[in-house]
Amino acid sequence: MLSDQLTQLRDQILPLVPTDEVTTVFLTFRMAEMEARSMEDRIHYLTGVPHSPLYGHLMSSTALGEIGGRS
């Protein structure tokens, strides 16, 4: 999920950031993670099914029905 990918990216980038900018970069990534998690929760709430990756894209049950030929 997107929030998990942001967490992994943060963990990889944080060691490369200069010491005086670590807090700013950490907080920026953390805010992006929280927003992504909120989006994931809203998709789950609205569709009733948690989103999952399909061909590298995050999809919900509604989009999956359209792809499968069902409307």
mmCIF file as Biopython writes it, N, C-alpha, C and O atoms, coordinates in Angstrom:
data_model
#
loop_
_atom_site.group_PDB
_atom_site.id
_atom_site.type_symbol
_atom_site.label_atom_id
_atom_site.label_alt_id
_atom_site.label_comp_id
_atom_site.label_asym_id
_atom_site.label_entity_id
_atom_site.label_seq_id
_atom_site.pdbx_PDB_ins_code
_atom_site.Cartn_x
_atom_site.Cartn_y
_atom_site.Cartn_z
_atom_site.occupancy
_atom_site.B_iso_or_equiv
_atom_site.auth_seq_id
_atom_site.auth_asym_id
_atom_site.pdbx_PDB_model_num
ATOM 1   N N  . MET A ? 1  ? 0.835   -1.170 0.000   1.0 0.0 1  A 1 
ATOM 2   C CA . MET A ? 1  ? 0.000   0.000  0.000   1.0 0.0 1  A 1 
ATOM 3   C C  . MET A ? 1  ? 0.887   1.243  0.000   1.0 0.0 1  A 1 
ATOM 4   O O  . MET A ? 1  ? 2.060   1.193  0.370   1.0 0.0 1  A 1 
ATOM 5   N N  . LEU A ? 2  ? 0.312   2.324  -0.413  1.0 0.0 2  A 1 
ATOM 6   C CA . LEU A ? 2  ? 1.086   3.564  -0.563  1.0 0.0 2  A 1 
ATOM 7   C C  . LEU A ? 2  ? 1.743   3.999  0.740   1.0 0.0 2  A 1 
ATOM 8   O O  . LEU A ? 2  ? 2.907   4.397  0.745   1.0 0.0 2  A 1 
ATOM 9   N N  . SER A ? 3  ? 1.009   3.925  1.837   1.0 0.0 3  A 1 
ATOM 10  C CA . SER A ? 3  ? 1.586   4.355  3.114   1.0 0.0 3  A 1 
ATOM 11  C C  . SER A ? 3  ? 2.786   3.490  3.497   1.0 0.0 3  A 1 
ATOM 12  O O  . SER A ? 3  ? 3.758   3.994  4.061   1.0 0.0 3  A 1 
ATOM 13  N N  . ASP A ? 4  ? 2.726   2.212  3.200   1.0 0.0 4  A 1 
ATOM 14  C CA . ASP A ? 4  ? 3.854   1.323  3.496   1.0 0.0 4  A 1 
ATOM 15  C C  . ASP A ? 4  ? 5.064   1.658  2.623   1.0 0.0 4  A 1 
ATOM 16  O O  . ASP A ? 4  ? 6.203   1.615  3.090   1.0 0.0 4  A 1 
ATOM 17  N N  . GLN A ? 5  ? 4.814   1.990  1.356   1.0 0.0 5  A 1 
ATOM 18  C CA . GLN A ? 5  ? 5.906   2.364  0.460   1.0 0.0 5  A 1 
ATOM 19  C C  . GLN A ? 5  ? 6.573   3.660  0.922   1.0 0.0 5  A 1 
ATOM 20  O O  . GLN A ? 5  ? 7.794   3.793  0.838   1.0 0.0 5  A 1 
ATOM 21  N N  . LEU A ? 6  ? 5.785   4.604  1.403   1.0 0.0 6  A 1 
ATOM 22  C CA . LEU A ? 6  ? 6.351   5.853  1.913   1.0 0.0 6  A 1 
ATOM 23  C C  . LEU A ? 6  ? 7.217   5.605  3.147   1.0 0.0 6  A 1 
ATOM 24  O O  . LEU A ? 6  ? 8.256   6.241  3.317   1.0 0.0 6  A 1 
ATOM 25  N N  . THR A ? 7  ? 6.792   4.686  4.002   1.0 0.0 7  A 1 
ATOM 26  C CA . THR A ? 7  ? 7.581   4.341  5.182   1.0 0.0 7  A 1 
ATOM 27  C C  . THR A ? 7  ? 8.928   3.749  4.776   1.0 0.0 7  A 1 
ATOM 28  O O  . THR A ? 7  ? 9.964   4.103  5.339   1.0 0.0 7  A 1 
ATOM 29  N N  . GLN A ? 8  ? 8.907   2.851  3.803   1.0 0.0 8  A 1 
ATOM 30  C CA . GLN A ? 8  ? 10.153  2.246  3.329   1.0 0.0 8  A 1 
ATOM 31  C C  . GLN A ? 8  ? 11.059  3.287  2.676   1.0 0.0 8  A 1 
ATOM 32  O O  . GLN A ? 8  ? 12.273  3.283  2.883   1.0 0.0 8  A 1 
ATOM 33  N N  . LEU A ? 9  ? 10.466  4.173  1.891   1.0 0.0 9  A 1 
ATOM 34  C CA . LEU A ? 9  ? 11.250  5.225  1.247   1.0 0.0 9  A 1 
ATOM 35  C C  . LEU A ? 9  ? 11.882  6.143  2.288   1.0 0.0 9  A 1 
ATOM 36  O O  . LEU A ? 9  ? 13.050  6.511  2.170   1.0 0.0 9  A 1 
ATOM 37  N N  . ARG A ? 10 ? 11.108  6.511  3.307   1.0 0.0 10 A 1 
ATOM 38  C CA . ARG A ? 10 ? 11.632  7.363  4.379   1.0 0.0 10 A 1 
ATOM 39  C C  . ARG A ? 10 ? 12.830  6.689  5.052   1.0 0.0 10 A 1 
ATOM 40  O O  . ARG A ? 10 ? 13.852  7.329  5.297   1.0 0.0 10 A 1 
ATOM 41  N N  . ASP A ? 11 ? 12.698  5.404  5.347   1.0 0.0 11 A 1 
ATOM 42  C CA . ASP A ? 11 ? 13.780  4.679  6.024   1.0 0.0 11 A 1 
ATOM 43  C C  . ASP A ? 11 ? 15.045  4.616  5.162   1.0 0.0 11 A 1 
ATOM 44  O O  . ASP A ? 11 ? 16.157  4.592  5.692   1.0 0.0 11 A 1 
ATOM 45  N N  . GLN A ? 12 ? 14.879  4.589  3.846   1.0 0.0 12 A 1 
ATOM 46  C CA . GLN A ? 12 ? 16.039  4.546  2.958   1.0 0.0 12 A 1 
ATOM 47  C C  . GLN A ? 12 ? 16.673  5.918  2.766   1.0 0.0 12 A 1 
ATOM 48  O O  . GLN A ? 12 ? 17.893  6.026  2.640   1.0 0.0 12 A 1 
ATOM 49  N N  . ILE A ? 13 ? 15.858  6.958  2.744   1.0 0.0 13 A 1 
ATOM 50  C CA . ILE A ? 13 ? 16.369  8.303  2.465   1.0 0.0 13 A 1 
ATOM 51  C C  . ILE A ? 13 ? 16.911  8.999  3.705   1.0 0.0 13 A 1 
ATOM 52  O O  . ILE A ? 13 ? 17.874  9.760  3.612   1.0 0.0 13 A 1 
ATOM 53  N N  . LEU A ? 14 ? 16.314  8.753  4.854   1.0 0.0 14 A 1 
ATOM 54  C CA . LEU A ? 14 ? 16.694  9.463  6.075   1.0 0.0 14 A 1 
ATOM 55  C C  . LEU A ? 14 ? 18.195  9.394  6.387   1.0 0.0 14 A 1 
ATOM 56  O O  . LEU A ? 14 ? 18.762  10.410 6.789   1.0 0.0 14 A 1 
ATOM 57  N N  . PRO A ? 15 ? 18.863  8.249  6.221   1.0 0.0 15 A 1 
ATOM 58  C CA . PRO A ? 15 ? 20.307  8.225  6.496   1.0 0.0 15 A 1 
ATOM 59  C C  . PRO A ? 15 ? 21.139  9.110  5.552   1.0 0.0 15 A 1 
ATOM 60  O O  . PRO A ? 15 ? 22.273  9.460  5.877   1.0 0.0 15 A 1 
ATOM 61  N N  . LEU A ? 16 ? 20.588  9.468  4.403   1.0 0.0 16 A 1 
ATOM 62  C CA . LEU A ? 16 ? 21.313  10.271 3.420   1.0 0.0 16 A 1 
ATOM 63  C C  . LEU A ? 16 ? 21.137  11.772 3.630   1.0 0.0 16 A 1 
ATOM 64  O O  . LEU A ? 16 ? 21.820  12.573 2.991   1.0 0.0 16 A 1 
ATOM 65  N N  . VAL A ? 17 ? 20.232  12.153 4.516   1.0 0.0 17 A 1 
ATOM 66  C CA . VAL A ? 17 ? 19.898  13.561 4.737   1.0 0.0 17 A 1 
ATOM 67  C C  . VAL A ? 17 ? 20.896  14.181 5.717   1.0 0.0 17 A 1 
ATOM 68  O O  . VAL A ? 17 ? 21.271  13.552 6.707   1.0 0.0 17 A 1 
ATOM 69  N N  . PRO A ? 18 ? 21.328  15.422 5.439   1.0 0.0 18 A 1 
ATOM 70  C CA . PRO A ? 18 ? 22.216  16.110 6.385   1.0 0.0 18 A 1 
ATOM 71  C C  . PRO A ? 18 ? 21.565  16.217 7.768   1.0 0.0 18 A 1 
ATOM 72  O O  . PRO A ? 18 ? 20.346  16.345 7.878   1.0 0.0 18 A 1 
ATOM 73  N N  . THR A ? 19 ? 22.368  16.166 8.796   1.0 0.0 19 A 1 
ATOM 74  C CA . THR A ? 19 ? 21.898  16.136 10.182  1.0 0.0 19 A 1 
ATOM 75  C C  . THR A ? 19 ? 20.951  17.280 10.527  1.0 0.0 19 A 1 
ATOM 76  O O  . THR A ? 19 ? 19.970  17.073 11.241  1.0 0.0 19 A 1 
ATOM 77  N N  . ASP A ? 20 ? 21.228  18.466 10.037  1.0 0.0 20 A 1 
ATOM 78  C CA . ASP A ? 20 ? 20.388  19.615 10.394  1.0 0.0 20 A 1 
ATOM 79  C C  . ASP A ? 20 ? 19.020  19.608 9.699   1.0 0.0 20 A 1 
ATOM 80  O O  . ASP A ? 20 ? 18.155  20.410 10.052  1.0 0.0 20 A 1 
ATOM 81  N N  . GLU A ? 21 ? 18.807  18.715 8.715   1.0 0.0 21 A 1 
ATOM 82  C CA . GLU A ? 21 ? 17.538  18.656 8.005   1.0 0.0 21 A 1 
ATOM 83  C C  . GLU A ? 21 ? 16.740  17.385 8.301   1.0 0.0 21 A 1 
ATOM 84  O O  . GLU A ? 21 ? 15.660  17.191 7.743   1.0 0.0 21 A 1 
ATOM 85  N N  . VAL A ? 22 ? 17.258  16.524 9.168   1.0 0.0 22 A 1 
ATOM 86  C CA . VAL A ? 22 ? 16.605  15.242 9.449   1.0 0.0 22 A 1 
ATOM 87  C C  . VAL A ? 22 ? 15.188  15.423 9.975   1.0 0.0 22 A 1 
ATOM 88  O O  . VAL A ? 22 ? 14.273  14.728 9.533   1.0 0.0 22 A 1 
ATOM 89  N N  . THR A ? 23 ? 14.995  16.333 10.897  1.0 0.0 23 A 1 
ATOM 90  C CA . THR A ? 23 ? 13.672  16.544 11.492  1.0 0.0 23 A 1 
ATOM 91  C C  . THR A ? 23 ? 12.660  16.979 10.437  1.0 0.0 23 A 1 
ATOM 92  O O  . THR A ? 23 ? 11.539  16.471 10.403  1.0 0.0 23 A 1 
ATOM 93  N N  . THR A ? 24 ? 13.047  17.907 9.589   1.0 0.0 24 A 1 
ATOM 94  C CA . THR A ? 24 ? 12.145  18.401 8.548   1.0 0.0 24 A 1 
ATOM 95  C C  . THR A ? 24 ? 11.769  17.297 7.571   1.0 0.0 24 A 1 
ATOM 96  O O  . THR A ? 24 ? 10.597  17.135 7.231   1.0 0.0 24 A 1 
ATOM 97  N N  . VAL A ? 25 ? 12.754  16.545 7.123   1.0 0.0 25 A 1 
ATOM 98  C CA . VAL A ? 25 ? 12.494  15.460 6.172   1.0 0.0 25 A 1 
ATOM 99  C C  . VAL A ? 25 ? 11.639  14.374 6.828   1.0 0.0 25 A 1 
ATOM 100 O O  . VAL A ? 25 ? 10.707  13.865 6.206   1.0 0.0 25 A 1 
ATOM 101 N N  . PHE A ? 26 ? 11.943  14.019 8.067   1.0 0.0 26 A 1 
ATOM 102 C CA . PHE A ? 26 ? 11.163  13.008 8.775   1.0 0.0 26 A 1 
ATOM 103 C C  . PHE A ? 26 ? 9.701   13.437 8.889   1.0 0.0 26 A 1 
ATOM 104 O O  . PHE A ? 26 ? 8.800   12.657 8.585   1.0 0.0 26 A 1 
ATOM 105 N N  . LEU A ? 27 ? 9.464   14.670 9.325   1.0 0.0 27 A 1 
ATOM 106 C CA . LEU A ? 27 ? 8.089   15.145 9.492   1.0 0.0 27 A 1 
ATOM 107 C C  . LEU A ? 27 ? 7.343   15.226 8.162   1.0 0.0 27 A 1 
ATOM 108 O O  . LEU A ? 27 ? 6.146   14.946 8.105   1.0 0.0 27 A 1 
ATOM 109 N N  . THR A ? 28 ? 8.041   15.606 7.100   1.0 0.0 28 A 1 
ATOM 110 C CA . THR A ? 28 ? 7.413   15.660 5.777   1.0 0.0 28 A 1 
ATOM 111 C C  . THR A ? 28 ? 6.965   14.271 5.336   1.0 0.0 28 A 1 
ATOM 112 O O  . THR A ? 28 ? 5.841   14.098 4.866   1.0 0.0 28 A 1 
ATOM 113 N N  . PHE A ? 29 ? 7.834   13.294 5.485   1.0 0.0 29 A 1 
ATOM 114 C CA . PHE A ? 29 ? 7.470   11.921 5.133   1.0 0.0 29 A 1 
ATOM 115 C C  . PHE A ? 29 ? 6.345   11.402 6.031   1.0 0.0 29 A 1 
ATOM 116 O O  . PHE A ? 29 ? 5.433   10.726 5.557   1.0 0.0 29 A 1 
ATOM 117 N N  . ARG A ? 30 ? 6.409   11.713 7.298   1.0 0.0 30 A 1 
ATOM 118 C CA . ARG A ? 30 ? 5.381   11.244 8.236   1.0 0.0 30 A 1 
ATOM 119 C C  . ARG A ? 30 ? 4.015   11.813 7.885   1.0 0.0 30 A 1 
ATOM 120 O O  . ARG A ? 30 ? 3.014   11.100 7.949   1.0 0.0 30 A 1 
ATOM 121 N N  . MET A ? 31 ? 3.961   13.091 7.515   1.0 0.0 31 A 1 
ATOM 122 C CA . MET A ? 31 ? 2.683   13.689 7.109   1.0 0.0 31 A 1 
ATOM 123 C C  . MET A ? 31 ? 2.151   13.029 5.839   1.0 0.0 31 A 1 
ATOM 124 O O  . MET A ? 31 ? 0.950   12.790 5.720   1.0 0.0 31 A 1 
ATOM 125 N N  . ALA A ? 32 ? 3.037   12.735 4.896   1.0 0.0 32 A 1 
ATOM 126 C CA . ALA A ? 32 ? 2.613   12.058 3.668   1.0 0.0 32 A 1 
ATOM 127 C C  . ALA A ? 32 ? 2.092   10.655 3.978   1.0 0.0 32 A 1 
ATOM 128 O O  . ALA A ? 32 ? 1.106   10.214 3.387   1.0 0.0 32 A 1 
ATOM 129 N N  . GLU A ? 33 ? 2.749   9.952  4.901   1.0 0.0 33 A 1 
ATOM 130 C CA . GLU A ? 33 ? 2.293   8.618  5.309   1.0 0.0 33 A 1 
ATOM 131 C C  . GLU A ? 33 ? 0.908   8.680  5.935   1.0 0.0 33 A 1 
ATOM 132 O O  . GLU A ? 33 ? 0.054   7.846  5.635   1.0 0.0 33 A 1 
ATOM 133 N N  . MET A ? 34 ? 0.679   9.659  6.800   1.0 0.0 34 A 1 
ATOM 134 C CA . MET A ? 34 ? -0.625  9.789  7.455   1.0 0.0 34 A 1 
ATOM 135 C C  . MET A ? 34 ? -1.714  10.112 6.435   1.0 0.0 34 A 1 
ATOM 136 O O  . MET A ? 34 ? -2.823  9.585  6.527   1.0 0.0 34 A 1 
ATOM 137 N N  . GLU A ? 35 ? -1.412  10.961 5.479   1.0 0.0 35 A 1 
ATOM 138 C CA . GLU A ? 35 ? -2.397  11.289 4.436   1.0 0.0 35 A 1 
ATOM 139 C C  . GLU A ? 35 ? -2.701  10.067 3.569   1.0 0.0 35 A 1 
ATOM 140 O O  . GLU A ? 35 ? -3.856  9.818  3.225   1.0 0.0 35 A 1 
ATOM 141 N N  . ALA A ? 36 ? -1.663  9.308  3.218   1.0 0.0 36 A 1 
ATOM 142 C CA . ALA A ? 36 ? -1.874  8.094  2.427   1.0 0.0 36 A 1 
ATOM 143 C C  . ALA A ? 36 ? -2.709  7.075  3.196   1.0 0.0 36 A 1 
ATOM 144 O O  . ALA A ? 36 ? -3.588  6.433  2.619   1.0 0.0 36 A 1 
ATOM 145 N N  . ARG A ? 37 ? -2.448  6.922  4.476   1.0 0.0 37 A 1 
ATOM 146 C CA . ARG A ? 37 ? -3.222  5.987  5.300   1.0 0.0 37 A 1 
ATOM 147 C C  . ARG A ? 37 ? -4.679  6.439  5.386   1.0 0.0 37 A 1 
ATOM 148 O O  . ARG A ? 37 ? -5.590  5.611  5.358   1.0 0.0 37 A 1 
ATOM 149 N N  . SER A ? 38 ? -4.897  7.737  5.490   1.0 0.0 38 A 1 
ATOM 150 C CA . SER A ? 38 ? -6.254  8.272  5.517   1.0 0.0 38 A 1 
ATOM 151 C C  . SER A ? 38 ? -6.979  7.965  4.205   1.0 0.0 38 A 1 
ATOM 152 O O  . SER A ? 38 ? -8.150  7.583  4.213   1.0 0.0 38 A 1 
ATOM 153 N N  . MET A ? 39 ? -6.282  8.132  3.083   1.0 0.0 39 A 1 
ATOM 154 C CA . MET A ? 39 ? -6.870  7.827  1.784   1.0 0.0 39 A 1 
ATOM 155 C C  . MET A ? 39 ? -7.223  6.345  1.691   1.0 0.0 39 A 1 
ATOM 156 O O  . MET A ? 39 ? -8.300  5.986  1.215   1.0 0.0 39 A 1 
ATOM 157 N N  . GLU A ? 40 ? -6.311  5.486  2.150   1.0 0.0 40 A 1 
ATOM 158 C CA . GLU A ? 40 ? -6.562  4.043  2.128   1.0 0.0 40 A 1 
ATOM 159 C C  . GLU A ? 40 ? -7.775  3.683  2.982   1.0 0.0 40 A 1 
ATOM 160 O O  . GLU A ? 40 ? -8.587  2.845  2.590   1.0 0.0 40 A 1 
ATOM 161 N N  . ASP A ? 41 ? -7.896  4.310  4.134   1.0 0.0 41 A 1 
ATOM 162 C CA . ASP A ? 41 ? -9.049  4.058  5.011   1.0 0.0 41 A 1 
ATOM 163 C C  . ASP A ? 41 ? -10.349 4.532  4.369   1.0 0.0 41 A 1 
ATOM 164 O O  . ASP A ? 41 ? -11.378 3.867  4.486   1.0 0.0 41 A 1 
ATOM 165 N N  . ARG A ? 42 ? -10.308 5.685  3.687   1.0 0.0 42 A 1 
ATOM 166 C CA . ARG A ? 42 ? -11.512 6.191  3.016   1.0 0.0 42 A 1 
ATOM 167 C C  . ARG A ? 42 ? -11.938 5.266  1.884   1.0 0.0 42 A 1 
ATOM 168 O O  . ARG A ? 42 ? -13.132 5.021  1.708   1.0 0.0 42 A 1 
ATOM 169 N N  . ILE A ? 43 ? -10.986 4.748  1.115   1.0 0.0 43 A 1 
ATOM 170 C CA . ILE A ? 43 ? -11.305 3.795  0.044   1.0 0.0 43 A 1 
ATOM 171 C C  . ILE A ? 43 ? -11.970 2.564  0.646   1.0 0.0 43 A 1 
ATOM 172 O O  . ILE A ? 43 ? -12.975 2.077  0.127   1.0 0.0 43 A 1 
ATOM 173 N N  . HIS A ? 44 ? -11.414 2.070  1.728   1.0 0.0 44 A 1 
ATOM 174 C CA . HIS A ? 44 ? -11.984 0.896  2.394   1.0 0.0 44 A 1 
ATOM 175 C C  . HIS A ? 44 ? -13.392 1.194  2.902   1.0 0.0 44 A 1 
ATOM 176 O O  . HIS A ? 44 ? -14.293 0.370  2.743   1.0 0.0 44 A 1 
ATOM 177 N N  . TYR A ? 45 ? -13.588 2.345  3.502   1.0 0.0 45 A 1 
ATOM 178 C CA . TYR A ? 45 ? -14.898 2.724  4.041   1.0 0.0 45 A 1 
ATOM 179 C C  . TYR A ? 45 ? -15.933 2.859  2.923   1.0 0.0 45 A 1 
ATOM 180 O O  . TYR A ? 45 ? -17.056 2.375  3.063   1.0 0.0 45 A 1 
ATOM 181 N N  . LEU A ? 46 ? -15.568 3.511  1.818   1.0 0.0 46 A 1 
ATOM 182 C CA . LEU A ? 46 ? -16.522 3.773  0.742   1.0 0.0 46 A 1 
ATOM 183 C C  . LEU A ? 46 ? -16.844 2.540  -0.099  1.0 0.0 46 A 1 
ATOM 184 O O  . LEU A ? 46 ? -17.980 2.377  -0.545  1.0 0.0 46 A 1 
ATOM 185 N N  . THR A ? 47 ? -15.866 1.681  -0.317  1.0 0.0 47 A 1 
ATOM 186 C CA . THR A ? 47 ? -16.087 0.515  -1.175  1.0 0.0 47 A 1 
ATOM 187 C C  . THR A ? 47 ? -16.401 -0.748 -0.390  1.0 0.0 47 A 1 
ATOM 188 O O  . THR A ? 47 ? -16.959 -1.701 -0.935  1.0 0.0 47 A 1 
ATOM 189 N N  . GLY A ? 48 ? -16.046 -0.758 0.887   1.0 0.0 48 A 1 
ATOM 190 C CA . GLY A ? 48 ? -16.252 -1.953 1.692   1.0 0.0 48 A 1 
ATOM 191 C C  . GLY A ? 48 ? -15.144 -2.980 1.535   1.0 0.0 48 A 1 
ATOM 192 O O  . GLY A ? 48 ? -15.154 -4.018 2.197   1.0 0.0 48 A 1 
ATOM 193 N N  . VAL A ? 49 ? -14.187 -2.690 0.658   1.0 0.0 49 A 1 
ATOM 194 C CA . VAL A ? 49 ? -13.077 -3.613 0.403   1.0 0.0 49 A 1 
ATOM 195 C C  . VAL A ? 49 ? -11.788 -2.808 0.435   1.0 0.0 49 A 1 
ATOM 196 O O  . VAL A ? 49 ? -11.708 -1.754 -0.197  1.0 0.0 49 A 1 
ATOM 197 N N  . PRO A ? 50 ? -10.783 -3.275 1.151   1.0 0.0 50 A 1 
ATOM 198 C CA . PRO A ? 50 ? -9.517  -2.533 1.139   1.0 0.0 50 A 1 
ATOM 199 C C  . PRO A ? 50 ? -8.906  -2.545 -0.254  1.0 0.0 50 A 1 
ATOM 200 O O  . PRO A ? 50 ? -9.036  -3.526 -0.985  1.0 0.0 50 A 1 
ATOM 201 N N  . HIS A ? 51 ? -8.245  -1.461 -0.618  1.0 0.0 51 A 1 
ATOM 202 C CA . HIS A ? 51 ? -7.629  -1.412 -1.935  1.0 0.0 51 A 1 
ATOM 203 C C  . HIS A ? 51 ? -6.399  -2.301 -1.966  1.0 0.0 51 A 1 
ATOM 204 O O  . HIS A ? 51 ? -5.797  -2.593 -0.932  1.0 0.0 51 A 1 
ATOM 205 N N  . SER A ? 52 ? -6.037  -2.725 -3.163  1.0 0.0 52 A 1 
ATOM 206 C CA . SER A ? 52 ? -4.873  -3.589 -3.314  1.0 0.0 52 A 1 
ATOM 207 C C  . SER A ? 52 ? -4.204  -3.269 -4.647  1.0 0.0 52 A 1 
ATOM 208 O O  . SER A ? 52 ? -4.856  -2.765 -5.561  1.0 0.0 52 A 1 
ATOM 209 N N  . PRO A ? 53 ? -2.912  -3.556 -4.766  1.0 0.0 53 A 1 
ATOM 210 C CA . PRO A ? 53 ? -2.218  -3.244 -6.008  1.0 0.0 53 A 1 
ATOM 211 C C  . PRO A ? 53 ? -2.640  -4.176 -7.140  1.0 0.0 53 A 1 
ATOM 212 O O  . PRO A ? 53 ? -2.805  -5.378 -6.930  1.0 0.0 53 A 1 
ATOM 213 N N  . LEU A ? 54 ? -2.815  -3.622 -8.341  1.0 0.0 54 A 1 
ATOM 214 C CA . LEU A ? 54 ? -3.118  -4.394 -9.545  1.0 0.0 54 A 1 
ATOM 215 C C  . LEU A ? 54 ? -2.334  -3.760 -10.683 1.0 0.0 54 A 1 
ATOM 216 O O  . LEU A ? 54 ? -2.585  -2.613 -11.053 1.0 0.0 54 A 1 
ATOM 217 N N  . TYR A ? 55 ? -1.407  -4.487 -11.225 1.0 0.0 55 A 1 
ATOM 218 C CA . TYR A ? 55 ? -0.552  -3.972 -12.295 1.0 0.0 55 A 1 
ATOM 219 C C  . TYR A ? 55 ? 0.152   -2.687 -11.879 1.0 0.0 55 A 1 
ATOM 220 O O  . TYR A ? 55 ? 0.326   -1.783 -12.696 1.0 0.0 55 A 1 
ATOM 221 N N  . GLY A ? 56 ? 0.553   -2.600 -10.626 1.0 0.0 56 A 1 
ATOM 222 C CA . GLY A ? 56 ? 1.277   -1.443 -10.135 1.0 0.0 56 A 1 
ATOM 223 C C  . GLY A ? 56 ? 0.411   -0.258 -9.769  1.0 0.0 56 A 1 
ATOM 224 O O  . GLY A ? 56 ? 0.933   0.792  -9.393  1.0 0.0 56 A 1 
ATOM 225 N N  . HIS A ? 57 ? -0.913  -0.402 -9.870  1.0 0.0 57 A 1 
ATOM 226 C CA . HIS A ? 57 ? -1.832  0.681  -9.532  1.0 0.0 57 A 1 
ATOM 227 C C  . HIS A ? 57 ? -2.689  0.250  -8.355  1.0 0.0 57 A 1 
ATOM 228 O O  . HIS A ? 57 ? -3.030  -0.926 -8.232  1.0 0.0 57 A 1 
ATOM 229 N N  . LEU A ? 58 ? -3.039  1.191  -7.492  1.0 0.0 58 A 1 
ATOM 230 C CA . LEU A ? 58 ? -3.923  0.872  -6.381  1.0 0.0 58 A 1 
ATOM 231 C C  . LEU A ? 58 ? -5.357  0.908  -6.876  1.0 0.0 58 A 1 
ATOM 232 O O  . LEU A ? 58 ? -5.803  1.910  -7.434  1.0 0.0 58 A 1 
ATOM 233 N N  . MET A ? 59 ? -6.075  -0.181 -6.674  1.0 0.0 59 A 1 
ATOM 234 C CA . MET A ? 59 ? -7.425  -0.300 -7.196  1.0 0.0 59 A 1 
ATOM 235 C C  . MET A ? 59 ? -8.396  -0.627 -6.074  1.0 0.0 59 A 1 
ATOM 236 O O  . MET A ? 59 ? -8.009  -1.193 -5.052  1.0 0.0 59 A 1 
ATOM 237 N N  . SER A ? 60 ? -9.642  -0.272 -6.266  1.0 0.0 60 A 1 
ATOM 238 C CA . SER A ? 60 ? -10.695 -0.649 -5.336  1.0 0.0 60 A 1 
ATOM 239 C C  . SER A ? 60 ? -11.612 -1.647 -6.025  1.0 0.0 60 A 1 
ATOM 240 O O  . SER A ? 60 ? -11.446 -1.928 -7.212  1.0 0.0 60 A 1 
ATOM 241 N N  . SER A ? 61 ? -12.567 -2.177 -5.294  1.0 0.0 61 A 1 
ATOM 242 C CA . SER A ? 61 ? -13.474 -3.177 -5.849  1.0 0.0 61 A 1 
ATOM 243 C C  . SER A ? 61 ? -14.282 -2.600 -7.008  1.0 0.0 61 A 1 
ATOM 244 O O  . SER A ? 61 ? -14.579 -3.329 -7.954  1.0 0.0 61 A 1 
ATOM 245 N N  . THR A ? 62 ? -14.645 -1.333 -6.972  1.0 0.0 62 A 1 
ATOM 246 C CA . THR A ? 62 ? -15.411 -0.714 -8.054  1.0 0.0 62 A 1 
ATOM 247 C C  . THR A ? 62 ? -14.616 -0.758 -9.362  1.0 0.0 62 A 1 
ATOM 248 O O  . THR A ? 62 ? -15.145 -1.155 -10.400 1.0 0.0 62 A 1 
ATOM 249 N N  . ALA A ? 63 ? -13.371 -0.357 -9.308  1.0 0.0 63 A 1 
ATOM 250 C CA . ALA A ? 63 ? -12.527 -0.371 -10.502 1.0 0.0 63 A 1 
ATOM 251 C C  . ALA A ? 63 ? -12.288 -1.794 -10.980 1.0 0.0 63 A 1 
ATOM 252 O O  . ALA A ? 63 ? -12.235 -2.033 -12.187 1.0 0.0 63 A 1 
ATOM 253 N N  . LEU A ? 64 ? -12.144 -2.734 -10.074 1.0 0.0 64 A 1 
ATOM 254 C CA . LEU A ? 64 ? -11.927 -4.128 -10.458 1.0 0.0 64 A 1 
ATOM 255 C C  . LEU A ? 64 ? -13.131 -4.668 -11.213 1.0 0.0 64 A 1 
ATOM 256 O O  . LEU A ? 64 ? -12.967 -5.434 -12.162 1.0 0.0 64 A 1 
ATOM 257 N N  . GLY A ? 65 ? -14.345 -4.283 -10.807 1.0 0.0 65 A 1 
ATOM 258 C CA . GLY A ? 65 ? -15.544 -4.713 -11.515 1.0 0.0 65 A 1 
ATOM 259 C C  . GLY A ? 65 ? -15.577 -4.179 -12.931 1.0 0.0 65 A 1 
ATOM 260 O O  . GLY A ? 65 ? -15.994 -4.893 -13.844 1.0 0.0 65 A 1 
ATOM 261 N N  . GLU A ? 66 ? -15.150 -2.947 -13.141 1.0 0.0 66 A 1 
ATOM 262 C CA . GLU A ? 66 ? -15.119 -2.362 -14.481 1.0 0.0 66 A 1 
ATOM 263 C C  . GLU A ? 66 ? -14.075 -3.034 -15.353 1.0 0.0 66 A 1 
ATOM 264 O O  . GLU A ? 66 ? -14.301 -3.230 -16.547 1.0 0.0 66 A 1 
ATOM 265 N N  . ILE A ? 67 ? -12.935 -3.391 -14.775 1.0 0.0 67 A 1 
ATOM 266 C CA . ILE A ? 67 ? -11.887 -4.056 -15.527 1.0 0.0 67 A 1 
ATOM 267 C C  . ILE A ? 67 ? -12.343 -5.453 -15.959 1.0 0.0 67 A 1 
ATOM 268 O O  . ILE A ? 67 ? -12.053 -5.906 -17.066 1.0 0.0 67 A 1 
ATOM 269 N N  . GLY A ? 68 ? -13.064 -6.122 -15.053 1.0 0.0 68 A 1 
ATOM 270 C CA . GLY A ? 68 ? -13.535 -7.474 -15.347 1.0 0.0 68 A 1 
ATOM 271 C C  . GLY A ? 68 ? -14.744 -7.514 -16.252 1.0 0.0 68 A 1 
ATOM 272 O O  . GLY A ? 68 ? -15.243 -8.599 -16.549 1.0 0.0 68 A 1 
ATOM 273 N N  . GLY A ? 69 ? -15.238 -6.365 -16.705 1.0 0.0 69 A 1 
ATOM 274 C CA . GLY A ? 69 ? -16.373 -6.333 -17.608 1.0 0.0 69 A 1 
ATOM 275 C C  . GLY A ? 69 ? -17.712 -6.189 -16.909 1.0 0.0 69 A 1 
ATOM 276 O O  . GLY A ? 69 ? -18.753 -6.177 -17.566 1.0 0.0 69 A 1 
ATOM 277 N N  . ARG A ? 70 ? -17.703 -6.083 -15.603 1.0 0.0 70 A 1 
ATOM 278 C CA . ARG A ? 70 ? -18.944 -5.890 -14.852 1.0 0.0 70 A 1 
ATOM 279 C C  . ARG A ? 70 ? -19.080 -4.432 -14.478 1.0 0.0 70 A 1 
ATOM 280 O O  . ARG A ? 70 ? -18.084 -3.780 -14.165 1.0 0.0 70 A 1 
ATOM 281 N N  . SER A ? 71 ? -20.277 -3.916 -14.502 1.0 0.0 71 A 1 
ATOM 282 C CA . SER A ? 71 ? -20.490 -2.518 -14.112 1.0 0.0 71 A 1 
ATOM 283 C C  . SER A ? 71 ? -21.334 -2.445 -12.872 1.0 0.0 71 A 1 
ATOM 284 O O  . SER A ? 71 ? -21.624 -1.352 -12.386 1.0 0.0 71 A 1 
#
